[in-house]
């Protein structure tokens, strides 16, 4: 993979961990935590939602699902 793809995948994994550790976050929380635009945060969240790892609990607030996830050490 190219370096940009690697960075994106690492960031998406980190976004998932951020949501899991904080319980409930907004798109703006993600954008601020990772110093990215709201649009980039939304794209990352959409990837996680598509893979059924997170869901919208209330409009604009995200939580993790109960889907099992294996994370490398």
C-alpha positions in Angstrom: 0.0 0.0 0.0 1.1 3.5 -0.5 2.0 5.7 2.5 -1.2 7.8 2.3 -3.4 4.7 2.5 -1.4 3.4 5.4 -1.8 6.7 7.3 -5.6 6.7 6.6 -6.0 3.1 7.9 -4.0 3.8 11.0 -6.1 7.0 11.6 -9.3 5.1 11.2 -8.2 2.4 13.6 -7.3 5.2 16.1 -10.7 6.8 15.6 -12.4 3.5 16.4 -10.2 3.2 19.6 -11.0 6.8 20.5 -14.8 6.1 20.3 -14.5 2.8 22.2 -12.5 4.5 25.0 -14.8 7.6 25.3 -18.1 5.8 24.9 -19.9 8.5 22.9 -18.3 11.1 20.6 -19.4 13.6 18.0 -17.9 14.2 14.6 -16.4 17.4 15.9 -14.8 15.5 18.8 -13.1 13.3 16.3 -12.0 16.2 14.1 -10.5 18.1 17.1 -8.8 15.0 18.5 -7.1 14.1 15.3 -6.6 17.6 14.0 -8.5 16.9 10.8 -11.4 18.6 9.0 -15.0 17.7 9.9 -15.3 16.3 6.3 -12.3 14.0 6.8 -13.7 12.9 10.2 -17.1 12.2 8.6 -15.4 10.0 5.9 -13.5 8.0 8.5 -16.7 7.6 10.5 -18.5 6.4 7.4 -15.9 3.7 6.8 -16.4 2.5 10.4 -20.1 2.6 10.1 -20.1 0.8 6.8 -18.1 -2.0 8.5 -20.6 -2.1 11.3 -18.1 -1.1 13.9 -19.8 2.1 15.0 -23.3 3.5 14.8 -25.1 6.8 15.2 -26.8 6.7 18.6 -28.3 10.2 18.2 -27.8 12.5 15.2 -24.1 13.4 15.2 -23.1 11.2 18.2 -21.3 7.9 17.6 -20.9 4.8 19.7 -19.2 1.4 19.0 -21.3 -1.6 18.2 -21.0 -5.0 19.8 -19.3 -6.4 16.7 -16.1 -8.3 17.8 -12.9 -6.7 16.7 -9.4 -8.2 16.7 -6.7 -5.5 17.1 -3.1 -6.2 16.5 -0.8 -5.6 19.4 
